[in-house]
Amino acid sequence: MMRILTVCGAGVGTSLMEKMFTEQILDEEGIDATVDNADITSATPDDYDIVLTTSMFADMLPETKAKVIINDNLMDQDGLKAKLLAAMED
């Protein structure tokens, strides 16, 4: 099963919204995946297939084998969907 992590500064704002948007996209597409959210200091990207974050926090992530998706516009759900589905196809 695919594992996705959303990351922001405190783990309760942006990452929680991205988690909900990601789960909605996955449900609509019929994709079975687990989505977790975390703050930047406790994020463990190597435990996941995909990490979703903003450009501000992407540079703070440790080196990882996970695919990192940068999404700076939280309201652009179509853009998020396109980036997420593209990362899942690779």
C-alpha positions as CSV (number, residue, x, y, z in Angstrom):
1,M,0.0,0.0,0.0
2,M,1.2,3.5,-0.9
3,R,2.2,5.7,2.1
4,I,2.0,9.5,1.9
5,L,3.2,12.1,4.4
6,T,2.2,15.7,4.5
7,V,4.5,18.0,6.3
8,C,4.4,21.6,7.6
9,G,5.9,23.6,10.4
10,A,3.7,22.6,13.3
11,G,1.9,19.6,11.8
12,V,-1.6,21.0,12.5
13,G,-2.3,23.6,9.8
14,T,-1.1,23.2,6.3
15,S,-0.2,19.5,6.6
16,L,-3.6,18.7,8.0
17,M,-5.4,20.5,5.2
18,E,-3.1,18.8,2.6
19,K,-3.8,15.4,4.3
20,M,-7.6,16.0,4.0
21,F,-7.3,17.1,0.3
22,T,-5.0,14.2,-0.5
23,E,-7.4,11.7,1.1
24,Q,-10.3,13.2,-0.9
25,I,-8.3,12.9,-4.2
26,L,-7.4,9.3,-3.4
27,D,-11.0,8.4,-2.5
28,E,-12.2,10.0,-5.8
29,E,-9.7,8.0,-7.8
30,G,-10.3,4.8,-5.9
31,I,-6.6,4.6,-4.8
32,D,-5.8,2.7,-1.6
33,A,-3.2,4.6,0.4
34,T,-2.4,5.7,3.9
35,V,-1.9,9.5,4.5
36,D,-0.3,10.9,7.7
37,N,0.7,14.4,8.6
38,A,3.6,15.6,10.7
39,D,5.6,18.7,11.7
40,I,9.0,19.3,10.0
41,T,11.0,18.3,13.1
42,S,9.4,14.8,13.5
43,A,8.9,14.0,9.9
44,T,10.4,10.7,8.8
45,P,10.3,10.8,5.0
46,D,12.0,7.5,4.4
47,D,9.0,5.7,6.0
48,Y,6.9,7.0,3.1
49,D,6.6,6.7,-0.7
50,I,5.6,10.3,-1.2
51,V,6.1,13.4,0.9
52,L,3.9,16.4,0.3
53,T,5.0,19.8,1.6
54,T,5.6,23.5,0.7
55,S,8.9,24.8,-0.8
56,M,9.7,26.4,2.5
57,F,9.8,23.0,4.2
58,A,11.1,20.9,1.4
59,D,14.6,22.3,1.9
60,M,14.4,21.3,5.6
61,L,13.6,17.7,4.9
62,P,16.4,15.2,5.4
63,E,17.8,13.4,2.3
64,T,15.2,10.8,1.4
65,K,14.3,8.1,-1.2
66,A,10.7,9.3,-1.1
67,K,9.3,11.3,-3.9
68,V,8.8,14.9,-2.7
69,I,5.9,16.9,-4.0
70,I,6.0,20.7,-3.5
71,N,2.6,22.4,-3.4
72,D,2.7,26.0,-2.4
73,N,-0.9,26.8,-3.4
74,L,-3.2,25.0,-1.0
75,M,-6.3,26.1,-2.8
76,D,-5.3,24.6,-6.1
77,Q,-6.7,21.2,-5.6
78,D,-6.5,20.4,-9.4
79,G,-2.8,21.2,-9.3
80,L,-2.4,19.0,-6.2
81,K,-4.3,16.1,-7.9
82,A,-2.1,16.4,-11.1
83,K,1.1,16.4,-9.0
84,L,0.0,13.5,-6.8
85,L,-1.2,11.3,-9.6
86,A,2.0,11.9,-11.6
87,A,4.2,11.0,-8.6
88,M,2.2,7.8,-8.2
89,E,2.7,6.8,-11.8
90,D,6.5,7.1,-11.7
